[in-house]
Amino acid sequence: MMEAKTAFTRILIRDVVVWTSLIGGFSQHGYSIEALDAFEDMQLDGTSPNATTFAFVLEACKNIEAIKKGLEIHGEIERRDFLTENIHLGNSLVDMYAQFGMVAKSQEVFEFMFSVNLVSWNALISGYVENGHAEGAISLYAEMIAEGFVPDSITYICILRACGSLHCVRRGQLLHSEIEKRGFLESDIHISSALVCMYANCGLMDVARLVFDMLQIQVEASWSALIAGYVDQGYSDAALVCFEKMQTENISPSLTTLIYILKACGDAQASKKGIEIHSEIERQGLFEIDDRVSRMLATMYIECGLLAFAQQVLNRMSFLNAASAAAVLKKYARNGKEVMDLIESTREKSFLPNAYSYVCSLKLCTKLQMIDRELHAEIERKGLLEKNRFIGNSLIAMYATSRQMKKAEQVFESLQVRDIVSWNVLISGYINEGNCEQALKCLDELQFLGICPDARTFILRLQACSEVGNITKGGEIYLEMGRQGLVGTDLHIGSALIEMFTKLGSLEKAQEVFDKFDAHGLVLWNVLLAGYAEQGRAENALKCLEEMQLEGICPSIPTYLACIKACSEAGATDKGIELHAELGRKDLLEELLLGSSLVDMYSNCGKIHMAQEVFDMLPSHDVVSWTALLAGYSHLGEGEHIFPLFKQMLEESIKPDPVIFLVVLGACKHRGLINKGLSFYESMSKDYGVSPSVDHSECVVDLLGRAGQIHTAVELICRMQSSSDFLLWDTILAACRYWGSMKYGRLAFHKALLLNGKDAMACVDGLHLLGY
């Protein structure tokens, strides 16, 4: 290009063609600033640009996101009335505004154009997809087809991406069929890669793999799509296997593929492979090219517990932005203190800007639910609390998460500037503490001060209303959000609304909110379905499952859990068996939560032998699966199975929880096993650290009462912390009435009357016992 510029200077007569050639050369070879400078020189030279000149200038503006300049050029194009006669120029404007993230402006230009072609449609649809407006892209595609345009490979790739982001499997399958009929699948590797990616994003990795395996040529893009899908869906081991096979076929991985494989190494704790990938990155000189590489390397080493390696990566980085610093938080669950030391070490060596390091440390404390008062004191000494609201908000979050709301309030009050995040963090702390009334007061104060709420604020308001059972207030918020146009557009707000209405029993309102969304997605379906299941509306829940599958949305584990619960509540064994078979086809039966739910469902439906079969097939057991099985045998009165199963559970080193002890004590009560029951009751706190509740105590008192050992039962109550509970004395009263014990009957009657004088049953039993 420098030679071209030198040649240009030798030209004495420079017309529009010469200037346009220079500007186009600069623009097309990545010299966007030089292209814009040349355009300025051209105007100073008095040469009038033509449509082609403007197209090259728009390309340069797009490449360096020169928004102001782009708007100026657009104005000049309109003044010269070029848009009415030049489709190419209109397409360039649509594309430029899409690159700027100004989709509405792209749409405006598109509608203003005298005529449009397939390139115009593709530019607009691509802009919608790139800027996260997948639903809008699909609507535009439908318009385009209605107007008689035939999609090309670019159109298909864009719409497949939109389907993937919305989990619209059914629409994606229709596109797949159409693409196959038109022969694109064999001829266009980019479309085939987009198909793999679409199915992967929808969670259908088996279909994605099938499409991949049927490809005549498997290029890097298709391998990358498959590997990314496996990683995103949590199948890191499968991703690593794919990568090994890709390497054996001598296909060089792209930077994106390497980043995904580093994530897979971290998730799968494959440190050896991670180190190999690091060496490959160094060999190719990719470390400094993209900040994502260094960030993912640091994250991978932290995930694998190799903090010294992580430190080396961090030390080599010329600077760390907030996202890079946040990478070190990934390992908080297992290496909390070590990661904290790593952050502090990085801060001391000035590799990390001070404010960011403090925010990272505070976020780590929040994740670990721990308080670092020394860190707080250091922040105060340096005067950072007054200077940086991010630090202040992170401090509030640290205290709020640990339920130290007084300290959180103090920090909040000390902030010179409180933004909406400050309020949200404080309100969230109140809700998590269970103090929803105070949360609602804060929300009212926020409104009184005229501070504009964001989506998170509305969600917190809905949560608070849900917790206190205030359906009236929740309905008012719903109407307010409707007036602001927030209902039917934001999935997080939609989920919160549906969850609130279902929890408060207003299922019609929940359905109304759901119906306002054009595209529901997996999250909304799951919230609605779970709401129906929780409220005992099993038929509605199972109908939701059918409808979501008709929409082409693949159920997730939470979907299946809610449906199995619905079958359990309704006694719908046949449907439960269908779901069981479907889980088997999808290789999900080894998921412990699903297995435990199936055990519970079969137990509640009276199919204990099937519950036992599912339980035996599980790769491992936890307290939930054991509770489901033991409760099933207890529910069906087959107490003889409970004690050997309990022994087997202990042999598997599973610690029994309060529910399991309730089941075991219930079995002792129904079989009259006094010594065994007392032994279990005493061992609860002594051997397993489980404090007996009133229900446990009532079970043992009832056991003794049924056996006529009322004296022992009364002595046991007197030793209990819960001796002042009405239920226990009412149980004694029932036993005394059965055995005719006047002495303990009078005692139990007076105790019961004292504790709950309004209870009619206590009075009637007592009067009958005393002969009144």
Secondary structure, 3 states (H helix, E strand, C coil): CHHHHHHHHHCCCCCHHHHHHHHHHHHHCCCHHHHHHHHHHHHHCCCCCCHHHHHHHHHHHHHCCCHHHHHHHHHHHHHCCCCCCCHHHHHHHHHHHHHCCCHHHHHHHHHHCCCCCHHHHHHHHHHHHHCCCHHHHHHHHHHHHHCCCCCCHHHHHHHHHHHHHHCCHHHHHHHHHHHHHCCHHHHCHHHHHHHHHHHHHCCCHHHHHHHHHHCCCCCHHHHHHHHHHHHHCCCHHHHHHHHHHHHHCCCCCCHHHHHHHHHHHHHCCCHHHHHHHHHHHHHHCCCCCCHHHHHHHHHHHHHCCCHHHHHHHHHHCCCCCHHHHHHHHHHHHHHHHHHHHHHHHHHHCCCCCHHHHHHHHHHHHHHHCCCCHHHHHHHHHCCHHHHCHHHHHHHHHHHHHCCCHHHHHHHHHHCCCCCHHHHHHHHHHHHHHCCHHHHHHHHHHHHHCCCCCCHHHHHHHHHHHHHHCCHHHHHHHHHHHHHCCCCCCCHHHHHHHHHHHHHCCCHHHHHHHHHCCCCCHHHHHHHHHHHHHHCCCHHHHHHHHHHHHHCCCCCCHHHHHHHHHHHHHHCCHHHHHHHHHHHHHCCCCCCHHHHHHHHHHHHHCCCHHHHHHHHHHCCCCCHHHHHHHHHHHHHCCCHHHHHHHHHHHHHCCCCCCHHHHHHHHHHHHHHCCHHHHHHHHHHHHHHHCCCCCHHHHHHHHHHHHHCCCHHHHHHHHHHCCCCCCHHHHHHHHHHHHHHCCHHHHHHHHHHHHHHCCCCHHHHHHHHHHHCC
